[in-house]
Amino acid sequence: MNLSITLRDRRTYKEYAGLFMIKTGAWIVVALCLASLGYICYHGAGTLSPSFLSSFPEKMMEEGGILPCSIGTAILSVGARAVALPLGIACAVWLNEYAKEGPLKKLITLAVANLAGVPSIVFGLFGLAFFVTVCGLGVSAIAGILTLAVLTLPIVINTVRETLSHIPKSWRDTSLALGARKTQTVLRTVLPAALPGILSGAILGLARAAGETSAIMFTAAVVSTTNLPNSTFAAVMSLPYHIYVLDTTGMNPDKAVPIQCATALVLLMTVFALNLMAFYIRQKSSKRPA
């Protein structure tokens, strides 16, 4: 009896100790994030202005603005969505609606799960080896778009599959019972019902692509340019790569820090707004009556 009480007490102490360590680690992470955000706001808020957002970098990027960086980030992110979204939706629909249980489905599901866990630098090296070198696209926006599309494809597939799995099977059965074919059921019943989840996944993928540095530093980004991109085969600047360049190659750190922090603040606000939009769409769709 006493032995069982002692073992239970030890187990309780271990649970409390583990919970304390988890909470402590979480608060440390939150504190570090808030400290970083405070540093960025303190040094960068004063630099933000309409002219900063609408002008080119000047004097070795120690003055001027981030217009080509913003446009380059928009081109890469939107282009990656345009490529990855239809491919991701098609793959998710096939896996959820058409594919039969078997080795092929398990293999594709495993491949998607593995892709989701691959570091972005690996995608960057893959884009350099395949799109830039083998395909002959060079360092260009289109090479960066295709690399980011491959990187964000697992996000789209997993998000759409999760959405499709929550659509009641009775909806499909009713459509089929009324004489609709399988393809008509998917196109006219399943996909419209999954639209909020698809939009949410697209926006999350857009936010992921906008914040990537490693995937584009070898495939699409340049240190500086005096012209806006006139085609998808031109190299572009981007917000995350601009931050990296200012941090590693700046000749005058005192002048570079405010611009670097202001650029980071613009990128953070963009990513936060996109994630907030995705959260709103998901919450709105979850409250919709079935």
N, C-alpha and C positions, 0 to 999 in steps of 0.2 A: 504493500500500500504506500509506504513512504517512498519506495523506489519509484513508483509510477508518478507520484506527485513531484518528485525531484526532476524526473525526465520532462514532465510537462512544464515545469517552471523554466528549465533550461531552454526548451523549445520556445517558450514565450519570450524569454530574454533575447534569444537569437532573432526572433521575428521583430521585436522592438528595435534591436540594434541594426538589423538590415533596413527597416523602414526609416530609421534616423539617418543612416548613410545615404539612402536614396533621396530623402528630402533635402539633406545638406548639399548633396551634389546638384540637385535641381536649383536650389537657391543660389549656389555659386555660379552656375551657368547663367541664370537670370541676371545676377548682379554684373557679371562680365558683359553681357549683352547690353544692359542699360548703361554701363560705363562707356562702352564703345560708341553707343548711340549718342550719349551726351558729348563725348569728345568730337564726334563728327558734326553734331549740331552746333557746338560752340565755335569750332573753327570754320565751318562751311556756311552757316546761315547768313553771315554778313556778305558773302560773295555772291549769293544767289540774287539774280536780277534779270529783267527782260533781256538786257544786252548780253548777259552771260549765256543765256539759253539760245540766243539768236546770232551769235558771232563765231568766227573761226578762232582757233588757237593762234597766239602770236608770241614772238620772241622765245622760241624754243619751248613753247607751251607753258611759259611762266606767266603769261597774260592772255587775255581774250576769253573766248567761251567754248562751248561744247556742241555747237550746231551739227558739225559733221559726225560727231560721236552719237548723238541722239538719232540722226537719220540712219546711220549705219546699223545701230542696234534695232531700230524699227524694221529695216529691210531684212536683216538676218532672222529676227524673231517671227515676223509675219510670213516670210518665205518658208521658214521651217515648218510653221503650222500648215501652210498650204500644201506642203508635200506630205507631212506625217499624218495629218488628220484623215484624209480619205483612206490611206493605207491602213491606219490603225483601226478605223471603223470597220473596214472590210475584213480585217483579220479577226477582230473581236466578234463580228457577226458570224463568221464562218465557224469559229471555235465554239460559240454558244448556241448557234441555231442549226448548223448543218453537220459539223464534225461528229462522227461516232466515236465512242470510247475505244481507244486502241493505242498502239505504240506511236503512231504519227501525231495524234493529239497530245499525248504525254510529252513527246519530244519537243513540239512547238511551245507548249506551255512552259516546259523547263527552260527552253531557249529565251523566252520572253522574261522569265524570272531572273535568269542569269544576266541578261542585258540590263535589267533595271539596277543591278548591283555593280556594274562595271564603272570604275572611276572615269571621270570626264577626260582626263589626260590621255587615257587609252583611246577614246573616241577621236581625240585630236590627232594622235599619231596614226590611227587608221585613216582618217580623212587626208592627212598628209601623204600617206603611202598610196592610197587608192584614188581619191578624187583629184588631188593635186598632181601626183606623179603619173600614175597608170592611165587615168582618164585624160590627162593633159589639160586640166582646167586651170592650173596655176593657182597662185594665191589670189582668190577672187571671192566675191560675194556668193556666187553660186556654189563654190566648193564649201564655204562655211554653212550655207543653207542646207545642203545635203548632209553635212556632218551633224548639224544640230537636229535635223529631221531623224536621223538614225538614233541620236542620243535620246530624244524625247518620245520616240515611237512606243517604248514600253509603258510610259505614263498614259498615253492615249488608249492603248490596248487594255490595260488593267482597269482604267476608269470606266471605259465603255462596257467591258465584260461584267463588271460589278453592277452597273446600272441595268444591263439586260437581264441579269440573274434575278433582279428584284421585281421584274414585271411578271404579274401573275400568269401562270400557265393557262388558266381558264380563258384569258383573252385570246391566246393563240388557238385554243380548241374551238372557241366560239366562231372565230373568223374562218377556220377550216370547215367547220360544220355548215357555215352559210355558203360554202362553195368556192371560197377563195383558195388560190394556189399558195404554196409555201412562200414563194417569192413575194406575192401580193400581200400576204400576211406580215412578212418582215418589213416591207416597204411602207405599208399603209397603217399598220397597227403597232408593231413593235418599235420601230425607229422613231415615229412621232412621240410615243410615250417616253422614250429614252432621251429625247432631245435635251432636257435640262442637264442630265448627266454628261452628255456629249459636250455641251457647251462648257460645263465645269472643267472637264478634262482638257479641252482645248485651251482654256484660259490658264490652267495650271501649267500646261506645257509651254505656253507663251511666256509665263513668268520664269520658268526654268531656263528657257533659251535666252531670255534677256539678261540673265545674270551670269552666263557662262563666260569664262575666260580661256581655260585650257583648250576647249574644243575649237576655238577660232584663232588662237594666237599663231598657229602654224598653217592655217587654211584660208583665212579671210582678212585678218586685221593687219593694218599698217600703223606705224608709229605716228605719222602725221601726214596730212594732205591739205592742199590749198584749194581743192575742187570737190564739189559734191559728186557722188557716183552717178555716171550717165548710163551705165548698163550693169547687168548682173555679173559680167566678167571683169569688172573693176574691183580692186581691193577697197576696203572701207575701214573707217575708224569705228570703235564701239566704246560704250561707256565703261564696262569692266576692264577692257584692255587699256583704255586711257588711264584708269586708276593705277593699273600695274606699271605702265610706262613711267608715269609721274613718280612712282615710289622707287623705281629701280634705276632710272636714267636721268632724273632731274639734276641739273647743275646747281641750282640754288634751292635747297630744301625749304628755307623760310618762305619763299614765294610759292613753292609748289604745294605746300600743305593746305592752304585755304582752297586752292583750286581742286586739289585731290579730294578734300572733304566735301566740297560743294558738289562735285561729280558723284561721289558716293551717296550723298543725300538725295540727289535726283534719282539715282538708280534704286535706292531703297524705297523711295516714295512710289516709284513706278511699280516695283515688284509687290509692294504692300497693297497698292490699289488693285492690281490684278488678282491677288489672292483674296482680297476682300470681296471682289466681284464674284469670284468662283464660290466663295462661302455663301454669299447672298443667294446666288442661283440655286445652290444645293439646298439651303434651308427653305427657300420658297417652294421648291419642288417637293420636299419632304412633307410639307404641310398641305399639299394639294390632295383632295380626296380621291381615293381610288375608284 
